[in-house]
Amino acid sequence: MFTKIKTKIKDKIKEHKLFSARRKEHLHMIHNAPSEYDKAVISWIAPEMIRHDRGIVWKILVSLISATIIAGGIVYNSWTFSLAVAAFIVVYYLMNLEHPKDVEIKLSEIGIKVGTRKYPFSRIRFFWIIYEHPYVKTLNLRIVGELVADITIQLNHQNSSEVRNFLIEHIPELEGQSEKITDIFLRLFKI
């Protein structure tokens, strides 16, 4: 009797694993099926984000500042602050272990595809291009939906005026935009 129950449980587990694998494969096929987004007018490959080269001086300086902040929290009896700073440092370190992936960006007649994410022109409120050679060369999109989000896409070696001329036919350009103060700060301090 015990072996029958054990066998039934094993069979149910195998059945569930098989169902899950088939569902995952089906969703993968649907998600990656060719669509109108793949009929690119303009396309290029760019990293997800810029990874800064940090030297040994940067690492020593950041370690000293971090240790001072944590020690200050302990001295002033603010253990939670010290713990939060230490947790932030660990998470930041773990996130930066991986190199940014290269993604393919496709501009089509119905929207923009960044990797596997698709943004129809109806969800893009504005676009703007920031071009400050050699530091910054980005295409920025304001996406509306459940939340309003700004997406930054690296232009890499893509001709920015070609991208602008194509996008201006489909969505309005937000003129006079420059790099955000926080982005400048992050770039300067290689964070």
N, CA and C of each residue as an Amber inpcrd file, in Angstrom:
protein
   573
   0.8230000  -1.1890000   0.0000000   0.0000000   0.0000000   0.0000000
   0.8690000   1.2550000   0.0000000   1.8930000   1.2360000   0.8440000
   2.7910000   2.3780000   0.9190000   3.5300000   2.5760000  -0.3950000
   3.9010000   1.4770000  -1.0400000   4.6230000   1.5660000  -2.3190000
   3.7210000   2.0940000  -3.4230000   2.3940000   1.7730000  -3.3700000
   1.4560000   2.2860000  -4.3790000   1.3440000   3.8100000  -4.2740000
   1.2430000   4.2920000  -3.0540000   1.1440000   5.7430000  -2.8370000
   2.4320000   6.4240000  -3.2840000   3.5460000   5.8110000  -2.9280000
   4.8530000   6.3590000  -3.3140000   4.9940000   6.4030000  -4.8380000
   4.5490000   5.3440000  -5.5240000   4.5970000   5.2770000  -6.9850000
   3.6880000   6.3430000  -7.5980000   2.4770000   6.5210000  -7.0400000
   1.5580000   7.5380000  -7.5520000   2.1490000   8.9430000  -7.4160000
   2.7730000   9.1850000  -6.2810000   3.3860000  10.4980000  -6.0560000
   4.5080000  10.7340000  -7.0600000   5.3500000   9.7250000  -7.2830000
   6.4370000   9.8590000  -8.2550000   5.8830000  10.1040000  -9.6590000
   4.8040000   9.3840000 -10.0180000   4.1910000   9.5690000 -11.3350000
   3.6330000  10.9830000 -11.4950000   2.9890000  11.4800000 -10.4340000
   2.4460000  12.8390000 -10.4810000   3.5620000  13.8760000 -10.6170000
   4.6690000  13.6600000  -9.9370000   5.8060000  14.5740000 -10.0310000
   6.3710000  14.5670000 -11.4440000   6.5470000  13.3740000 -12.0360000
   7.0430000  13.2690000 -13.4120000   6.0920000  13.9560000 -14.3850000
   4.7880000  13.7370000 -14.1810000   3.7730000  14.3470000 -15.0400000
   3.8300000  15.8700000 -14.9430000   3.9730000  16.3790000 -13.7290000
   4.0520000  17.8280000 -13.5190000   5.3150000  18.4160000 -14.1700000
   6.4510000  17.7310000 -14.0150000   7.6990000  18.2060000 -14.6220000
   7.5880000  18.2300000 -16.1380000   6.9860000  17.1940000 -16.7150000
   6.8120000  17.1320000 -18.1660000   5.9040000  18.2550000 -18.6460000
   4.7910000  18.4760000 -17.9170000   3.8780000  19.5550000 -18.2660000
   4.5750000  20.9070000 -18.1810000   5.3390000  21.1250000 -17.1140000
   6.0530000  22.3900000 -16.9380000   7.0710000  22.6080000 -18.0500000
   7.7990000  21.5650000 -18.4250000   8.7950000  21.6860000 -19.4960000
   8.1200000  22.0170000 -20.8220000   6.9890000  21.3640000 -21.1260000
   6.2650000  21.6560000 -22.3720000   5.7320000  23.0790000 -22.3790000
   5.2010000  23.5130000 -21.2430000   4.6700000  24.8820000 -21.1460000
   5.7800000  25.9030000 -21.3180000   6.9250000  25.6650000 -20.6890000
   8.0580000  26.5740000 -20.8030000   8.5370000  26.6550000 -22.2490000
   8.6080000  25.5080000 -22.9270000   9.0320000  25.4750000 -24.3300000
   8.0280000  26.2040000 -25.2140000   6.7400000  26.0050000 -24.9360000
   5.6990000  26.6770000 -25.7190000   5.7730000  28.1950000 -25.5410000
   5.9280000  28.6530000 -24.2960000   6.0390000  30.0900000 -24.0350000
   7.2870000  30.6770000 -24.6830000   8.3850000  29.9150000 -24.6590000
   9.6200000  30.3670000 -25.2990000   9.4160000  30.5320000 -26.8060000
   8.7210000  29.5690000 -27.4120000   8.4660000  29.6470000 -28.8620000
   7.5790000  30.8460000 -29.1960000   6.5470000  31.0720000 -28.3870000
   5.6430000  32.2060000 -28.6330000   6.3800000  33.5230000 -28.4440000
   7.1660000  33.6040000 -27.3880000   7.8810000  34.8410000 -27.0610000
   8.9220000  35.1860000 -28.1240000   9.5520000  34.1760000 -28.7070000
  10.6180000  34.4110000 -29.6780000  10.1850000  34.1880000 -31.1180000
   8.8850000  34.0390000 -31.3380000   8.3930000  33.8530000 -32.7060000
   8.6060000  35.1350000 -33.5040000   8.9690000  34.9950000 -34.7810000
   9.1550000  36.1950000 -35.6010000   7.8670000  37.0240000 -35.6700000
   8.0270000  38.3250000 -35.6140000   6.8740000  39.2270000 -35.6730000
   7.2370000  40.4300000 -36.5370000   6.3370000  41.3760000 -36.6020000
   6.5740000  42.5990000 -37.3650000   7.7260000  43.4130000 -36.7800000
   7.9970000  43.2190000 -35.4770000   9.1160000  43.9180000 -34.8410000
  10.4500000  43.4740000 -35.4300000  10.4970000  42.2480000 -35.9620000
  11.7460000  41.7200000 -36.5030000  12.0360000  42.2280000 -37.9170000
  11.0740000  42.9010000 -38.5330000  11.2900000  43.4960000 -39.8540000
  11.8840000  44.8880000 -39.6460000  13.1550000  44.8950000 -39.3060000
  13.8220000  46.1210000 -38.8850000  14.1400000  47.0360000 -40.0630000
  13.8790000  48.3040000 -39.8600000  14.3210000  49.3340000 -40.7960000
  15.7460000  49.7350000 -40.4150000  15.9830000  49.8420000 -39.1030000
  17.3140000  50.1460000 -38.5650000  17.5610000  49.1720000 -37.4150000
  18.7560000  48.6030000 -37.3560000  19.0830000  47.7280000 -36.2340000
  20.5630000  47.8490000 -35.9030000  20.8930000  47.5520000 -34.6550000
  22.2740000  47.5540000 -34.1980000  22.3660000  46.7300000 -32.9190000
  23.5740000  46.4440000 -32.5290000  23.8190000  45.7050000 -31.2880000
  24.5610000  46.6260000 -30.3310000  24.0820000  46.6310000 -29.0850000
  24.6790000  47.5080000 -28.0690000  24.6130000  46.8130000 -26.7170000
  25.4870000  47.2130000 -25.7900000  25.4180000  46.6230000 -24.4460000
  24.1810000  47.1260000 -23.7020000  23.6970000  46.3050000 -22.7620000
  22.5420000  46.7010000 -21.9400000  22.8350000  48.0000000 -21.1960000
  24.0540000  48.1100000 -20.7070000  24.4660000  49.3120000 -19.9830000
  25.9710000  49.4570000 -20.1230000  26.4650000  50.6250000 -19.8020000
  27.8970000  50.8880000 -19.8830000  28.5580000  50.3720000 -18.6050000
  29.6220000  49.6280000 -18.7930000  30.4040000  49.1610000 -17.6460000
  31.6820000  49.9920000 -17.5910000  31.8910000  50.6500000 -16.4750000
  33.0500000  51.5190000 -16.3160000  34.2770000  50.7150000 -15.9130000
  35.4270000  51.1280000 -16.4250000  36.6860000  50.5250000 -16.0180000
  37.1300000  51.2090000 -14.7310000  37.3030000  50.4000000 -13.7060000
  37.6970000  50.9380000 -12.4070000  39.0760000  50.4130000 -12.0620000
  39.9600000  51.3110000 -11.7430000  41.3230000  50.9260000 -11.3890000
  41.4530000  50.5950000  -9.9240000  42.6510000  50.2640000  -9.5310000
  42.9410000  49.8960000  -8.1410000  42.7570000  51.0900000  -7.2080000
  43.0650000  52.2960000  -7.6830000  42.8950000  53.4980000  -6.8470000
  41.4130000  53.6870000  -6.5220000  40.5440000  53.5020000  -7.5020000
  39.0960000  53.6370000  -7.2960000  38.6260000  52.6230000  -6.2560000
  39.0870000  51.3800000  -6.3890000  38.6610000  50.3210000  -5.4690000
  39.1190000  50.6000000  -4.0400000  40.3460000  51.0650000  -3.8770000
  40.8670000  51.3860000  -2.5400000  40.0940000  52.5540000  -1.9360000
  39.8620000  53.5900000  -2.7350000  39.1500000  54.7690000  -2.2570000
  37.7150000  54.4170000  -1.8310000  37.0090000  53.6390000  -2.6500000
  35.6410000  53.2460000  -2.3110000  35.6300000  52.3510000  -1.0720000
  36.5980000  51.4660000  -0.9480000  36.6810000  50.6030000   0.2480000
  36.8910000  51.4380000   1.5080000  37.7800000  52.4290000   1.4310000
  38.0330000  53.2960000   2.5930000  36.7900000  54.1100000   2.9730000
  36.1250000  54.6720000   1.9780000  34.9130000  55.4600000   2.2470000
  33.8370000  54.5800000   2.8560000  33.6560000  53.3790000   2.2990000
  32.6430000  52.4540000   2.8170000  32.9520000  52.0430000   4.2460000
  34.1960000  51.7100000   4.5050000  34.5830000  51.3000000   5.8620000
  34.3810000  52.4450000   6.8430000  34.6890000  53.6730000   6.4250000
  34.5000000  54.8460000   7.2930000  33.0200000  55.0570000   7.6050000
  32.1780000  54.9250000   6.6080000  30.7340000  55.1160000   6.8230000
  30.1900000  54.0400000   7.7570000  30.5910000  52.7880000   7.5380000
  30.1290000  51.6980000   8.4050000  30.6450000  51.8870000   9.8280000
  31.9160000  52.2410000   9.9740000  32.4870000  52.4690000  11.3070000
  31.7940000  53.6500000  11.9940000  31.5070000  54.6970000  11.2520000
  30.7970000  55.8530000  11.8220000  29.4210000  55.4630000  12.3350000
  28.7320000  54.6020000  11.5840000  27.4280000  54.1230000  12.0440000
  27.5310000  53.3330000  13.3280000  28.5970000  52.5320000  13.4360000
  28.7840000  51.7380000  14.6570000  29.1440000  52.6420000  15.8350000
  30.0310000  53.5980000  15.6060000  30.4450000  54.5190000  16.6740000
  29.2540000  55.3200000  17.1960000  28.3880000  55.7870000  16.3190000
  27.2340000  56.5760000  16.7230000  26.0200000  55.7130000  17.0450000
  26.2620000  54.4310000  17.2520000  25.2390000  53.4920000  17.6990000
  24.0760000  53.3830000  16.7050000  24.3830000  53.4440000  15.4370000
  23.3810000  53.3090000  14.3840000  23.6630000  52.0220000  13.6050000
  23.3660000  50.9060000  14.2590000  23.6810000  49.5960000  13.6910000
  22.8900000  49.3330000  12.4190000  21.6510000  49.7720000  12.3780000
  20.8390000  49.5050000  11.1850000  21.3840000  50.2480000   9.9750000
  21.8670000  51.4690000  10.1880000  22.4690000  52.2110000   9.0870000
  23.7100000  51.4860000   8.5740000  24.5600000  51.0450000   9.4720000
  25.7760000  50.3200000   9.0810000  25.4270000  49.0350000   8.3470000
  24.4170000  48.3300000   8.8510000  23.9800000  47.0950000   8.2080000
  23.4180000  47.3670000   6.8160000  22.6410000  48.4450000   6.6800000
  22.0760000  48.8000000   5.3720000  23.1780000  49.1530000   4.3730000
  24.1690000  49.9040000   4.8060000  25.2920000  50.2640000   3.9290000
  26.0630000  49.0160000   3.5170000  26.3220000  48.1280000   4.4670000
  27.0400000  46.8850000   4.1520000  26.2370000  46.0270000   3.1790000
  24.9160000  45.9430000   3.3690000  24.0620000  45.1670000   2.4580000
  24.0750000  45.7800000   1.0610000  24.0120000  47.1150000   1.0000000
  24.0680000  47.7950000  -0.2930000  25.3810000  47.4850000  -1.0130000
  26.4840000  47.4990000  -0.2900000  27.8030000  47.2320000  -0.8830000
  27.8710000  45.8040000  -1.4220000  27.3490000  44.8580000  -0.6490000
  27.3640000  43.4550000  -1.0940000  26.5050000  43.2770000  -2.3450000
  25.3120000  43.8430000  -2.3470000  24.4230000  43.7250000  -3.5110000
  25.0480000  44.3880000  -4.7330000  25.6160000  45.5670000  -4.5570000
  26.2640000  46.2650000  -5.6700000  27.4140000  45.4370000  -6.2390000
  28.2140000  44.8490000  -5.3570000  29.3290000  44.0120000  -5.7940000
  28.8310000  42.8000000  -6.5750000  27.8040000  42.1250000  -6.0690000
  27.2700000  40.9420000  -6.7480000  26.6600000  41.2840000  -8.0980000
  26.0050000  42.4330000  -8.1820000  25.4010000  42.8480000  -9.4560000
  26.4700000  43.1660000 -10.4960000  27.6110000  43.6400000 -10.0470000
  28.6600000  44.0290000 -10.9880000  29.6260000  42.9060000 -11.3300000
  29.3790000  41.7090000 -10.8190000  30.2070000  40.5720000 -11.2000000
  29.9500000  40.1680000 -12.6520000  28.7030000  40.3070000 -13.0890000
  28.3390000  39.9340000 -14.4460000  28.6310000  41.0840000 -15.4090000
  29.0800000  40.7200000 -16.5950000  29.2800000  41.7160000 -17.6350000
  27.9450000  41.9870000 -18.3190000  27.7070000  43.2320000 -18.7300000
  26.4490000  43.5250000 -19.4230000  26.3620000  42.7380000 -20.7280000
  25.1750000  42.2340000 -21.0060000  24.9470000  41.4630000 -22.2290000
  24.7720000  42.4170000 -23.4060000  25.1470000  41.9380000 -24.5780000
  24.8580000  42.6820000 -25.7910000  23.4450000  42.3300000 -26.2410000
  22.6570000  43.3480000 -26.5720000  21.2940000  43.1290000 -27.0400000
  21.1430000  43.7300000 -28.4290000  20.2420000  43.1470000 -29.1840000
  19.9700000  43.6650000 -30.5180000  18.8010000  44.6300000 -30.4250000
  18.9570000  45.7980000 -30.9980000  17.9100000  46.8130000 -31.0180000
  17.4020000  46.9040000 -32.4460000  16.0770000  46.8370000 -32.5920000
  15.4630000  46.9000000 -33.9210000  14.3930000  47.9770000 -33.9270000
  14.4960000  48.8800000 -34.8710000  13.4610000  49.8850000 -35.0950000
  12.6590000  49.4310000 -36.3000000  11.3710000  49.1790000 -36.0980000
  10.5210000  48.7130000 -37.1960000   9.3890000  49.7160000 -37.4060000
   8.5100000  49.4150000 -38.3140000   7.4010000  50.3220000 -38.6150000
   6.3340000  50.3330000 -37.5190000   6.3510000  49.3490000 -36.6120000
   5.3160000  49.3100000 -35.5720000   5.8510000  49.6060000 -34.1760000
   7.1840000  49.6170000 -34.0110000   7.7250000  49.8980000 -32.6950000
   9.2020000  49.5830000 -32.5940000   9.6500000  49.4590000 -31.3730000
  11.0660000  49.2290000 -31.0850000  11.1910000  47.9280000 -30.3010000
  12.1440000  47.0980000 -30.7070000  12.4220000  45.8490000 -30.0100000
  13.8300000  45.9450000 -29.4440000  13.9390000  45.7690000 -28.1340000
  15.2250000  45.8070000 -27.4380000  15.4270000  44.4250000 -26.8250000
  16.2950000  43.6220000 -27.4360000  16.4380000  42.2340000 -26.9840000
  15.1590000  41.4910000 -27.2830000  14.4610000  41.0490000 -26.2270000
  13.1760000  40.3680000 -26.4160000  11.9970000  41.2600000 -26.0370000
  12.2700000  42.4420000 -25.5130000  11.1930000  43.3560000 -25.1200000
  10.7280000  44.1710000 -26.3180000   9.4140000  44.3140000 -26.4040000
   8.8140000  45.0280000 -27.5310000   8.0410000  46.2340000 -27.0150000
   8.2800000  47.3850000 -27.6620000   7.6140000  48.6250000 -27.2890000
   6.9100000  49.1880000 -28.5260000   5.5820000  49.0480000 -28.6040000
   4.8730000  49.6370000 -29.7400000   4.9230000  51.1640000 -29.6570000
   4.8570000  51.8100000 -30.8120000   4.9120000  53.2690000 -30.8330000
   3.7680000  53.8860000 -30.0260000   2.6500000  53.1720000 -29.8950000
   1.5160000  53.7060000 -29.1350000   1.8400000  53.8510000 -27.6440000
   2.8190000  53.1130000 -27.1460000   3.2110000  53.2070000 -25.7350000
   4.3790000  54.1580000 -25.5160000   4.9850000  54.6520000 -26.5810000
   6.1270000  55.5670000 -26.4420000   5.6090000  56.9870000 -26.5660000
   5.7030000  57.7400000 -25.4830000   5.1830000  59.1040000 -25.4750000
   6.1360000  60.0560000 -26.2010000   7.4440000  59.9760000 -25.8750000
   8.4630000  60.8400000 -26.4690000   9.7450000  60.0500000 -26.6610000
  10.6390000  60.6150000 -27.4430000  12.0090000  60.1220000 -27.5090000
  12.9230000  61.3300000 -27.5170000  14.1450000  61.1270000 -27.0850000
  15.1820000  62.1500000 -27.2090000  16.5280000  61.4500000 -27.2920000
  17.4380000  62.0950000 -27.9790000  18.7830000  61.5490000 -28.1520000
  19.7640000  62.4760000 -27.4530000  20.6280000  61.8800000 -26.6560000
  21.6950000  62.6440000 -26.0100000  22.9900000  62.2260000 -26.6830000
  23.6520000  63.2060000 -27.2850000  24.8900000  62.9290000 -28.0070000
  25.9560000  63.9050000 -27.5340000  26.8230000  63.4200000 -26.6620000
  27.9600000  64.2050000 -26.1730000  29.2000000  63.3370000 -26.3690000
  29.6890000  63.3410000 -27.5760000  30.8000000  62.4720000 -27.9570000
  32.0530000  62.8530000 -27.1820000  32.8200000  61.9680000 -26.6630000
  32.7740000  60.5090000 -26.6930000  32.1310000  59.9030000 -25.4510000
  31.5310000  60.7320000 -24.5880000  31.0460000  60.2390000 -23.3020000
  29.6730000  59.5850000 -23.3730000  28.7410000  60.2390000 -24.0120000
  27.3580000  59.7740000 -24.0010000  26.7950000  59.7780000 -25.4130000
  26.1550000  58.6730000 -25.7700000  25.4860000  58.5560000 -27.0540000
  24.3140000  57.6030000 -26.8350000  23.1580000  58.1680000 -26.4320000
  22.0200000  57.3360000 -26.0520000  20.7270000  57.7650000 -26.7250000
  19.8660000  56.7830000 -26.9160000  18.4870000  57.0000000 -27.3330000
  17.6460000  56.7870000 -26.0850000  16.8230000  57.7560000 -25.7410000
  16.0000000  57.6800000 -24.5350000  14.5330000  57.6740000 -24.9300000
  13.7560000  56.8090000 -24.2820000  12.3350000  56.6730000 -24.5780000
  11.5360000  56.8620000 -23.2990000  10.4310000  57.5840000 -23.3800000
   9.4960000  57.6710000 -22.2600000   8.3330000  56.7460000 -22.5990000
   8.2450000  55.6420000 -21.8390000   7.2350000  54.6180000 -22.0660000
   6.0880000  54.8470000 -21.0920000   4.8500000  54.7860000 -21.5950000
   3.6840000  54.9150000 -20.7300000   2.9460000  53.5830000 -20.7270000
   2.2420000  53.3420000 -19.6790000   1.4950000  52.1030000 -19.4950000
   0.9950000  52.1090000 -18.0770000   1.2520000  51.0080000 -17.3640000
   0.8770000  50.9730000 -15.9590000   1.6910000  51.9980000 -15.1730000
   2.9600000  52.1420000 -15.5210000   3.8420000  53.1330000 -14.9210000
   4.5240000  53.9060000 -16.0390000   4.9830000  55.0940000 -15.7280000
   5.7600000  55.8610000 -16.6980000   7.2290000  55.5610000 -16.4210000
   7.9430000  55.1640000 -17.4560000   9.3500000  54.8110000 -17.2800000
  10.1770000  55.3980000 -18.4080000  11.3840000  55.7930000 -18.0830000
  12.3390000  56.2370000 -19.0850000  13.3150000  55.0980000 -19.3470000
  13.4950000  54.7760000 -20.6050000  14.4000000  53.7020000 -20.9950000
  15.5600000  54.3270000 -21.7540000  16.7730000  53.9200000 -21.4030000
  17.9690000  54.4090000 -22.0700000  18.5630000  53.2810000 -22.8850000
  18.7840000  53.5430000 -24.1740000  19.3600000  52.5580000 -25.0920000
  20.6730000  53.1330000 -25.6130000  21.7340000  52.3710000 -25.4940000
  23.0360000  52.8090000 -25.9960000  23.0150000  52.7860000 -27.5280000
  23.4550000  53.8580000 -28.1400000  23.5060000  53.9110000 -29.6030000
  24.7670000  53.2650000 -30.1600000  25.7850000  53.1300000 -29.3090000
  27.0340000  52.4990000 -29.7310000  27.5830000  53.2080000 -30.9590000
  27.7390000  52.5240000 -32.0830000  28.2910000  53.1420000 -33.2910000
  27.1980000  53.4750000 -34.3090000  25.9430000  53.3900000 -33.9050000
  24.8320000  53.6770000 -34.7970000  24.7510000  55.1880000 -35.0510000
  24.4090000  55.5610000 -36.2660000  24.2780000  56.9620000 -36.6550000
  23.0580000  57.5640000 -35.9500000  23.2760000  58.5120000 -35.0510000
  22.1820000  59.0830000 -34.2690000  21.2050000  59.8990000 -35.1120000
  21.6770000  60.5650000 -36.1500000  20.7610000  61.3470000 -36.9810000
  19.8630000  60.4340000 -37.8130000  20.3530000  59.2770000 -38.2050000
  19.5280000  58.3070000 -38.9350000  18.4080000  57.7840000 -38.0300000
  18.7490000  57.4830000 -36.7720000  17.7550000  57.0160000 -35.8080000
  16.7310000  58.1140000 -35.5450000  17.2000000  59.3480000 -35.3510000
  16.2970000  60.4720000 -35.1030000  15.3410000  60.6960000 -36.2630000
  15.8640000  60.6860000 -37.4890000  15.0200000  60.9190000 -38.6610000
  13.9470000  59.8490000 -38.8050000  14.2670000  58.6150000 -38.4560000
  13.2680000  57.5450000 -38.5350000  12.2160000  57.7090000 -37.4440000
  12.6570000  57.9410000 -36.2070000  11.7140000  58.0000000 -35.0870000
  10.8040000  59.2200000 -35.1270000  11.2940000  60.3320000 -35.6630000
  10.4970000  61.5590000 -35.6840000   9.2560000  61.4090000 -36.5650000
   9.2730000  60.4300000 -37.4690000   8.0970000  60.1460000 -38.3080000
   7.0090000  59.4130000 -37.5140000   7.3770000  58.7810000 -36.3920000
   6.4360000  57.9350000 -35.6640000   6.0500000  58.4660000 -34.2860000
   6.9710000  59.1370000 -33.6160000   6.7010000  59.6470000 -32.2650000
   7.3310000  61.0300000 -32.1030000   6.7700000  61.8520000 -31.2160000
   7.3400000  63.1960000 -31.0340000   8.6840000  63.1640000 -30.3120000
   9.5160000  64.1380000 -30.6730000  10.8170000  64.2780000 -30.0330000
  10.6970000  65.2940000 -28.9080000  11.2950000  64.9770000 -27.7820000
  11.3450000  65.8970000 -26.6520000  12.6670000  66.6450000 -26.7750000
  12.6060000  67.8970000 -27.2030000  13.8250000  68.6540000 -27.4810000
  14.3730000  69.3090000 -26.2220000  15.6450000  69.6360000 -26.2810000
  16.2910000  70.3640000 -25.2000000  16.6430000  69.5080000 -23.9970000
  16.6130000  68.2120000 -24.1360000  16.9520000  67.3290000 -23.0170000
  18.4640000  67.1450000 -22.9410000  18.9470000  67.0380000 -21.7510000
  20.3660000  66.7550000 -21.5520000  20.4790000  65.6190000 -20.5460000
  21.6910000  65.1930000 -20.3250000  21.9290000  64.0900000 -19.4030000
  21.5080000  64.5000000 -17.9960000  20.8480000  63.5900000 -17.2750000
  20.3960000  63.8770000 -15.9170000  21.5970000  64.0320000 -14.9900000
  21.4140000  64.8340000 -13.9580000  22.4750000  65.0630000 -12.9640000
  22.9210000  63.7360000 -12.3460000  21.9560000  62.8680000 -12.0450000
  22.3170000  61.5800000 -11.4390000  23.1610000  60.7410000 -12.3880000
  22.8270000  60.7670000 -13.6860000  23.6160000  60.0170000 -14.6670000
  25.0310000  60.5700000 -14.7830000  25.1650000  61.8910000 -14.7490000
  26.4890000  62.5210000 -14.7880000  27.2930000  62.0970000 -13.5620000
  26.6510000  62.1630000 -12.3920000  27.3040000  61.7620000 -11.1450000
  27.7700000  60.3080000 -11.2150000  26.8780000  59.4130000 -11.6590000
  27.2170000  57.9930000 -11.7590000  28.3600000  57.7490000 -12.7530000
  28.3540000  58.4820000 -13.8660000  29.4150000  58.3240000 -14.8750000
  30.7450000  58.8460000 -14.3670000  30.7400000  60.0160000 -13.7200000
  31.9760000  60.6160000 -13.2270000  32.6360000  59.7750000 -12.1300000
  31.7980000  59.2240000 -11.2400000  32.3410000  58.4330000 -10.1390000
  32.3980000  56.9380000 -10.4490000  32.0970000  56.5840000 -11.7150000
  32.1930000  55.2000000 -12.2010000  31.3940000  54.2200000 -11.3420000
  30.2190000  54.6380000 -10.9750000  29.3600000  53.7840000 -10.1420000
  28.4850000  52.9340000 -11.0440000
